[in-house]
Amino acid sequence: MSPPVPPPSARIGLDHLAASHAEFAGIEAAAGPLPWRRRTPGFAGLLQAIMGQQISNQAAAAIWRRLAALPGALTPGGLLALDDDALRGAGLSRPKVSHARSLAAAYADGVLDDRRIAAMDDDMAIAAICAVRGLGPWTAEVYLLFALERQDVFPAGDIALAGALADRRGLDARPATPVLRQIAAEWSPYRSLAARLLWHHWRFFTGRPAMDDLPLV
């Protein structure tokens, strides 16, 4: 089955980036068409982002696969009902167990609400998510990018994005997060699409799959 393609509105932005910024020119010609990755909005989408914090895509996908197999784990109440041993058995570190429980409690208590988050602008939605213990800017920005499909969000703390840009621009080292965020301002209002292209290049350049390339079963 062919991967989903970008929607027409995104295609316009992708073509603009390739035509206007040298670092994006030729990425799809070399790496192939950009697959349009999506994640489920809501609790499960944020939980999946937590699994990807500070570990490789392969490790995150393996943990997510085992976690998703636990009965009820992808709902707030179901996850809170699981004991720590079950979550640790799925591969979650102690911090990830704590962060997952914080997220589930925020949903159960109404602190986070899918409809309210979807109605917020990017900055407000990121702030609301980051107010939950263990959920930082990277987690929030990845959620907005893949689950809510916002077009102008850039997870500047992502190591792969920094590595991809360093390669595309011929830099001696990966730019630090504040520098990368400043550079990304040049790509507004298509920063999410810029991130998708840079991740696409990084997968091609390194041969490493995305978390979403790895099946749950």
Buried (B, 14 or more C-beta within 10 A) or exposed (E): EEEEEBEEEBBEBBBBBBEEBEBBEEBBEEBEEBBBBEBEBBBBBBBBBBBBBEBBBBBBBBBBBBBBEBEEBBBBEBBBEBEEEBBEEBBBBEEBBBBBBBBBBBBBEEBBEBEEBEEBEBEEBBEBBBEBEBBBBBBBBBBBBBBBBBBBBBBBBBEBBBBBBBBBEEEEEBBEBEBBBEBBEEBEEBBBBBBBBBBBBBBBBEEEEBBBBBEEE
